[in-house]
C-alpha cells in the first residue's frame, strides 16, 4: 500500500512565466541598478530631512521674531543711545516693528505685551524719540512714554524771521528760525551732545539749489533772483510745530520744512486766492508777512487793504519793518539814515513789495492778505499804548493822527 500511494502523487505544476536565464554580465548590471536606486532613495530621504529641519528652524525663528516666546526679551541697561521715528498713525505693532528693526527690543510681541493698557503709548505723538538698543520691552515702553525723551520737536512762533533779531532798547535777542532749528536738533547720545549748527543751516540755505531745498515752483523765480543770499528762503518755512530728524543734514532738514510748508500753504488755498487777486502766491505770502509785522491781529485785514491800495496807486509802502528786517533788529522808530539804505527790502527806496517776505506769517495774517477788508485807506498809525490804530485816506488827517500818537507817547512811525 505504501508503495502504491507514492506512485499515485500528482507532480507539482510550475506557476508564472518561465524563468529567464541571465548571463553573468546581466546579473552584474542588474545589481548595479539596484544599488543606484537604493543610493538615490537614501539621498532623497536625507534631503527631505534637511528641508524639514531647515523649515522648522526658520519657522521657529520667524515665529519668535514676530510673536516672541517665553523669555525672548533683552535684559540689562542697553548698549547705545539711538533715535527712532514714530510716524503718524503708527499702531503699537508698527512701533514694535520699528523698535525691533532698530535692535531696541528683541521681539514685536514683547513690546506689544509690555505696552498693553499703557495710554501714553496708545496716544503717543508722531516724532523722534531717544531710546537705547537692546533694552527690555518694558523699558522701551517707559522711555517712549517719557516726554523728556522726545527729540527734534520744533516750534516756530508766528512772525519769526530766519536770523536772530535784537531789540534796540533792551538788547534782548529773539531766536530766529535757524537758531530754533539748531536747538531742536540737539540730542545727547551716549554722553555726546550733538546739534546742527545754525551757521550750517544758513550756509545750506544760500548754497543749495532751490529744488534741493524743496522750494515750490511758485517761489523758484524770486528765490533764484537773490543768488546765494540765505534770506532768499524767508517766509517759506511756515510757523507751527514740526518734527525734524536730529541726525539729518542741514539741506535735508530745510528741504523737509520747506516742502511741508509749501504743502500747508497750498492746502490752505494760497494758489487759488493768488489767481483770484491776479497776484502770484509768493506776492501774497510777502503781503502777509508785512501784515504780520505791521499790525495787531484785529487790524490785519485793514493793513492788508492799505498795502493793496498803495500798490495800486504806485506808492511806495514806506514800512519801517522792511528797514529793520535787513538790519536784524526790532525798533519802532527808524532814522533818516536807516530809511536811506538801499537794500532789497527797504520799501522807502524800493517800489512795490520787498524782495522776499520779511518773516513767516501765521494763518490769520495769510487770511487777511487773501481777503482784505474793503476800504480806501492809504495811511495808518497806532495812537495809544492799547494798540488803537487809526486808518485814513487823507494825508492831512494822517498828520493829525500822528500828532495824537506823539501826545500819547507812542513812538510808532506814521504811514
Wavefront OBJ file of the C-alpha trace (Angstrom):
o trace
v 0.000 0.000 0.000
v 2.743 2.393 0.864
v 4.346 1.943 -2.491
v 1.044 2.435 -4.338
v 0.403 5.825 -2.531
v 3.840 7.095 -3.505
v 3.322 6.179 -7.109
v -0.086 7.879 -7.352
v 1.060 11.516 -6.147
v 0.476 14.381 -8.528
v 3.593 16.072 -9.763
v 3.907 19.846 -8.801
v 2.998 22.271 -11.573
v 5.072 25.401 -12.447
v 3.160 28.724 -11.910
v 4.009 32.029 -13.748
v 6.199 32.735 -16.716
v 9.234 30.631 -17.203
v 12.392 31.906 -15.625
v 14.725 33.835 -17.895
v 18.244 32.722 -17.722
v 20.648 35.706 -17.233
v 24.242 35.954 -18.166
v 26.872 36.935 -15.647
v 27.147 40.456 -17.190
v 23.397 40.938 -16.994
v 23.323 39.918 -13.336
v 26.127 42.410 -12.562
v 24.327 45.196 -14.418
v 21.114 44.472 -12.522
v 22.951 44.604 -9.229
v 24.451 47.977 -10.098
v 20.993 49.365 -10.941
v 19.636 48.156 -7.616
v 22.500 49.835 -5.755
v 21.917 53.104 -7.615
v 18.219 53.060 -6.825
v 18.942 52.462 -3.144
v 21.515 55.294 -3.122
v 19.077 57.718 -4.820
v 16.328 56.801 -2.390
v 18.628 57.324 0.595
v 19.760 60.734 -0.808
v 16.174 61.839 -1.365
v 15.213 60.902 2.179
v 18.276 62.722 3.528
v 17.407 65.841 1.513
v 13.825 65.756 2.767
v 15.078 65.515 6.331
v 17.360 68.537 5.779
v 14.496 70.574 4.264
v 12.147 69.695 7.109
v 14.750 70.564 9.730
v 15.528 73.868 7.981
v 11.853 74.756 7.678
v 11.274 74.025 11.338
v 14.296 76.113 12.324
v 13.432 79.116 10.143
v 9.785 78.904 11.077
v 10.718 78.916 14.719
v 12.986 81.926 14.212
v 10.260 83.799 12.340
v 7.630 82.919 14.904
v 9.761 84.092 17.790
v 10.796 87.203 15.849
v 7.211 88.214 15.209
v 5.418 86.866 18.239
v 8.078 86.215 20.787
v 8.328 83.404 23.217
v 8.937 82.756 26.836
v 11.993 84.696 27.940
v 12.504 86.203 24.466
v 13.378 89.714 25.685
v 16.512 91.713 26.316
v 17.811 92.307 29.808
v 20.088 94.944 31.241
v 20.654 98.654 30.637
v 21.125 98.523 26.879
v 24.095 99.154 24.620
v 23.843 102.504 22.779
v 21.574 105.550 22.603
v 19.623 105.690 19.365
v 16.889 107.892 17.862
v 13.838 106.230 16.306
v 10.938 107.786 14.420
v 7.258 107.174 15.086
v 5.064 108.043 12.132
v 1.586 109.489 12.180
v -0.943 106.674 12.538
v 1.554 104.023 13.702
v -0.109 101.228 15.656
v 1.533 99.637 18.692
v 2.574 96.744 16.467
v 4.082 99.144 13.916
v 6.022 100.880 16.678
v 7.215 97.489 17.905
v 8.413 96.637 14.400
v 10.369 99.898 14.213
v 11.934 99.166 17.593
v 12.798 95.610 16.637
v 14.381 96.714 13.351
v 16.437 99.224 15.314
v 17.521 96.464 17.750
v 15.825 98.284 20.600
v 13.579 95.359 21.568
v 14.063 91.658 20.896
v 10.586 90.947 19.543
v 7.483 92.765 18.450
v 5.308 90.707 20.774
v 7.412 91.563 23.791
v 6.836 95.265 23.121
v 3.132 94.872 22.340
v 2.623 92.902 25.558
v 4.572 95.452 27.608
v 2.606 98.348 26.071
v -0.797 96.722 26.591
v -3.038 99.093 28.530
v -0.491 101.941 28.522
v -2.444 105.054 27.493
v 0.760 107.026 26.892
v 1.741 104.585 24.148
v -1.717 104.350 22.609
v -1.827 108.149 22.305
v 1.841 108.750 21.507
v 2.557 111.655 19.156
v 4.449 111.169 15.900
v 8.025 112.352 16.038
v 11.522 111.316 17.057
v 12.386 109.633 20.362
v 15.647 108.751 22.057
v 15.875 105.182 23.371
v 18.622 102.591 23.783
v 19.423 99.473 21.836
v 18.888 96.034 23.374
v 16.721 97.021 26.321
v 13.802 95.172 27.917
v 10.481 95.858 26.215
v 9.071 97.344 29.416
v 11.998 99.780 29.496
v 11.313 100.768 25.883
v 7.682 101.477 26.768
v 8.732 103.628 29.729
v 11.185 105.609 27.622
v 8.682 106.320 24.866
v 6.083 107.366 27.422
v 8.514 109.897 28.938
v 8.110 113.297 27.175
v 11.707 114.062 28.088
v 12.881 111.520 25.531
v 11.156 113.195 22.616
v 13.689 114.982 20.418
v 13.535 117.012 17.221
v 10.373 118.899 18.184
v 10.475 122.333 16.567
v 8.066 125.145 17.436
v 8.170 128.253 15.233
v 6.089 131.186 16.502
v 4.281 133.420 14.031
v 6.302 136.359 12.771
v 9.805 134.904 13.232
v 12.446 135.536 10.603
v 15.341 133.295 9.654
v 18.012 135.251 11.548
v 18.108 136.294 15.187
v 16.943 139.847 15.883
v 17.942 142.246 18.645
v 15.739 144.717 20.465
v 17.446 148.104 20.264
v 16.063 149.245 23.624
v 16.588 146.152 25.747
v 19.352 144.351 23.814
v 17.239 141.206 24.143
v 17.807 138.706 21.346
v 14.930 136.796 19.800
v 15.887 133.481 18.259
v 15.431 133.291 14.522
v 14.246 130.174 12.725
v 17.790 128.929 12.099
v 18.542 129.087 15.834
v 15.243 127.412 16.694
v 16.012 124.576 14.277
v 19.520 124.195 15.665
v 18.258 123.911 19.239
v 15.590 121.417 18.199
v 18.228 119.129 16.695
v 20.279 118.935 19.887
v 20.360 115.451 21.402
v 22.638 113.703 23.888
v 23.782 110.328 22.573
v 25.942 108.322 24.948
v 27.094 111.498 26.670
v 27.922 113.318 23.448
v 25.726 116.362 22.762
v 25.108 116.839 19.065
v 23.411 119.770 17.331
v 23.151 121.012 13.760
v 24.788 124.476 13.948
v 22.721 127.476 12.849
v 25.593 128.628 10.651
v 25.483 125.326 8.764
v 21.777 125.812 8.117
v 22.454 129.359 6.939
v 25.189 128.136 4.602
v 22.947 125.448 3.109
v 20.159 127.994 2.618
v 22.403 130.088 0.414
v 24.349 127.377 -1.380
v 21.967 124.546 -2.249
v 19.844 124.595 -5.390
v 16.231 125.682 -4.811
v 14.914 122.299 -5.948
v 17.200 120.513 -3.470
v 15.789 122.735 -0.726
v 12.195 121.830 -1.506
v 11.334 125.289 -2.843
v 7.951 125.136 -4.626
v 7.692 126.084 -8.268
v 5.757 129.267 -7.469
v 8.683 130.586 -5.390
v 11.608 129.395 -7.516
v 11.947 132.609 -9.533
v 12.217 135.061 -6.603
v 14.449 132.639 -4.681
v 16.822 132.245 -7.606
v 16.940 136.013 -8.146
v 18.596 136.530 -4.746
v 21.543 134.327 -5.650
v 23.445 132.990 -2.652
v 21.766 135.196 -0.035
v 20.339 132.890 2.639
v 17.411 135.297 3.102
v 16.013 134.011 -0.185
v 14.247 131.318 1.884
v 12.498 133.838 4.134
v 8.830 133.087 4.685
v 8.976 129.642 3.085
v 9.083 127.840 6.437
v 5.647 128.192 7.986
v 5.133 128.791 11.702
v 3.799 125.892 13.717
v 5.008 122.661 15.306
v 7.282 120.416 13.263
v 9.195 117.172 13.768
v 12.740 117.204 12.413
v 15.306 114.440 12.322
v 18.191 115.392 14.641
v 20.523 113.287 12.513
v 19.512 114.965 9.233
v 21.839 117.147 7.178
v 21.164 120.907 7.082
v 19.942 120.607 3.492
v 17.629 117.701 4.300
v 16.168 119.490 7.314
v 15.467 122.659 5.337
v 14.043 120.689 2.435
v 11.649 118.814 4.712
v 10.434 122.013 6.369
v 10.062 124.000 3.142
v 8.297 121.285 1.152
v 5.943 120.563 4.068
v 5.238 124.283 4.498
v 4.514 124.670 0.786
v 2.007 121.854 1.015
v 0.396 123.522 4.015
v 0.141 126.863 2.222
v -1.317 125.237 -0.881
v -3.892 123.211 1.067
v -4.957 126.497 2.658
v -5.905 127.854 -0.756
v -2.940 130.134 -1.450
v -2.723 129.252 -5.144
v -6.417 129.772 -5.800
v -6.552 133.029 -3.873
v -3.490 134.405 -5.649
v -5.082 133.716 -9.019
v -8.286 135.479 -7.965
v -6.294 138.543 -6.857
v -4.195 138.496 -10.037
v -1.039 138.101 -7.959
v 1.493 135.330 -7.501
v 1.345 133.094 -4.413
v 4.771 134.444 -3.453
v 3.445 138.023 -3.527
v 0.510 137.067 -1.307
v 2.930 135.447 1.127
v 5.021 138.615 1.144
v 1.968 140.800 1.813
v 1.012 138.512 4.686
v 4.491 138.902 6.214
v 4.130 142.703 6.138
v 0.708 142.437 7.751
v 2.178 140.178 10.441
v 4.906 142.671 11.331
v 2.960 145.911 10.939
v -0.344 145.273 12.707
v -2.214 143.803 15.632
v -4.469 140.843 14.738
v -7.608 142.949 14.988
v -6.245 145.244 12.255
v -4.712 142.640 9.942
v -7.340 142.884 7.212
v -7.280 146.712 7.192
v -3.496 146.863 6.922
v -3.669 144.361 4.068
v -6.075 146.706 2.304
v -3.707 149.661 2.824
v -0.922 147.638 1.177
v -3.039 146.777 -1.844
v -4.307 150.351 -2.154
v -0.802 151.793 -2.091
v 0.440 149.234 -4.621
v -2.494 150.011 -6.895
v -1.605 153.723 -6.830
v 2.116 153.025 -7.382
v 3.016 154.494 -3.995
v 5.995 153.239 -2.038
v 4.889 151.302 1.029
v 7.360 153.006 3.394
v 7.177 150.419 6.176
v 9.791 150.626 8.929
v 9.504 146.851 9.351
v 11.173 146.441 5.953
v 14.014 148.725 7.040
v 14.556 146.817 10.280
v 14.434 143.453 8.545
v 17.740 143.908 6.750
v 19.290 145.207 9.992
v 18.161 142.168 12.054
v 16.661 144.330 14.735
v 13.431 145.398 16.411
v 12.959 149.155 16.521
v 9.773 151.212 16.371
v 11.392 154.399 15.105
v 13.886 154.369 12.265
v 16.299 157.171 11.393
v 16.681 159.034 8.124
v 19.948 157.168 7.601
v 18.238 153.806 8.149
v 15.495 154.645 5.688
v 18.010 155.744 3.078
v 19.799 152.386 2.931
v 19.327 150.709 -0.424
v 18.520 147.103 0.399
v 16.282 144.671 -1.495
v 13.753 145.034 1.341
v 13.661 148.750 2.152
v 10.254 149.928 0.924
v 11.192 153.562 1.457
v 13.543 153.391 -1.527
v 12.269 150.283 -3.292
v 8.967 150.472 -5.192
v 6.434 147.717 -4.717
v 6.908 144.786 -2.368
v 10.202 143.825 -0.704
v 12.297 141.187 -2.451
v 11.124 138.437 -0.082
v 8.723 138.062 2.809
v 10.173 139.612 5.954
v 9.007 136.877 8.332
v 6.952 133.710 8.489
v 3.330 134.868 8.651
v 0.701 132.999 10.610
v -2.636 131.843 9.263
v -4.558 134.946 10.431
v -2.152 137.229 8.561
v -2.387 135.000 5.490
v -6.173 135.084 5.671
v -6.078 138.896 5.837
v -3.783 139.066 2.809
v -6.127 136.753 0.927
v -9.314 138.557 1.996
v -8.515 142.207 2.843
v -11.237 144.357 4.324
v -12.892 146.731 1.839
v -11.772 150.349 2.208
v -9.892 153.206 0.566
v -7.292 153.776 3.279
v -3.734 154.752 2.421
v -2.335 155.516 5.884
v -2.486 154.105 9.389
v -0.861 154.876 12.728
v -1.159 153.439 16.239
v -2.140 156.214 18.612
v -2.013 154.702 22.132
v -0.429 152.005 24.241
v -3.539 149.860 23.974
v -2.861 149.392 20.270
v -5.642 151.544 18.871
v -4.872 152.173 15.207
v -6.469 154.840 13.034
v -6.836 154.469 9.260
v -7.422 157.216 6.740
v -7.054 158.058 3.088
v -6.355 161.761 3.644
v -2.779 162.784 4.355
v -3.837 165.803 6.442
v -5.894 163.554 8.714
v -2.972 161.202 8.929
v -0.739 164.037 10.139
v -3.294 164.828 12.820
v -3.336 161.198 13.885
v 0.450 161.244 14.102
v 0.318 164.224 16.421
v -2.179 162.375 18.620
v 0.179 159.401 18.756
v 3.025 161.680 19.807
v 0.969 163.227 22.584
v 0.163 159.753 23.874
v 3.840 158.772 23.912
v 3.597 156.221 21.122
v 6.797 156.026 19.104
v 5.309 154.126 16.203
v 6.080 155.555 12.789
v 3.415 157.064 10.577
v 2.159 155.647 7.325
l 1 2 3 4 5 6 7 8 9 10 11 12 13 14 15 16 17 18 19 20 21 22 23 24 25 26 27 28 29 30 31 32 33 34 35 36 37 38 39 40 41 42 43 44 45 46 47 48 49 50 51 52 53 54 55 56 57 58 59 60 61 62 63 64 65 66 67 68 69 70 71 72 73 74 75 76 77 78 79 80 81 82 83 84 85 86 87 88 89 90 91 92 93 94 95 96 97 98 99 100 101 102 103 104 105 106 107 108 109 110 111 112 113 114 115 116 117 118 119 120 121 122 123 124 125 126 127 128 129 130 131 132 133 134 135 136 137 138 139 140 141 142 143 144 145 146 147 148 149 150 151 152 153 154 155 156 157 158 159 160 161 162 163 164 165 166 167 168 169 170 171 172 173 174 175 176 177 178 179 180 181 182 183 184 185 186 187 188 189 190 191 192 193 194 195 196 197 198 199 200 201 202 203 204 205 206 207 208 209 210 211 212 213 214 215 216 217 218 219 220 221 222 223 224 225 226 227 228 229 230 231 232 233 234 235 236 237 238 239 240 241 242 243 244 245 246 247 248 249 250 251 252 253 254 255 256 257 258 259 260 261 262 263 264 265 266 267 268 269 270 271 272 273 274 275 276 277 278 279 280 281 282 283 284 285 286 287 288 289 290 291 292 293 294 295 296 297 298 299 300 301 302 303 304 305 306 307 308 309 310 311 312 313 314 315 316 317 318 319 320 321 322 323 324 325 326 327 328 329 330 331 332 333 334 335 336 337 338 339 340 341 342 343 344 345 346 347 348 349 350 351 352 353 354 355 356 357 358 359 360 361 362 363 364 365 366 367 368 369 370 371 372 373 374 375 376 377 378 379 380 381 382 383 384 385 386 387 388 389 390 391 392 393 394 395 396 397 398 399 400 401 402 403 404 405 406 407 408 409 410 411 412 413 414 415
